[in-house]
Amino acid sequence: MLKLVEKYARGVFQAEEIAILVAAFDDCWIRLQESGAQYGSEYSMARAQQQLARSIIEAAKRGERDPRRLCDDAFLHMSKSNLMEPPE
């Protein structure tokens, strides 16, 4: 999901950091899919992907670089949100 992460991280991080963010996102998305999470529509799935990317990037802006912690933080943030809105 390089394109999605780059969309929100462009101009903020170095290439090496973006590689960490993409790896964290990919791992996080796989973990989410393996959890059996259900999406009511394509909009909900796209929104979940956007929210994961944004949450990972926000944690990275605060200095976090560990992919596992980036993912765990994104899951925590997702668990507190409503993904029923259409994607941007």
Protein Blocks (a to p, Z undefined) as FASTA:
>chain_A
ZZmmmmmmgokacfklmmmmmmmmmmmmmmmmmnopacfbfklmmmmmmmmmmmmmmmmm
nopabfklmmmmmmmmmmmpcfkbccZZ
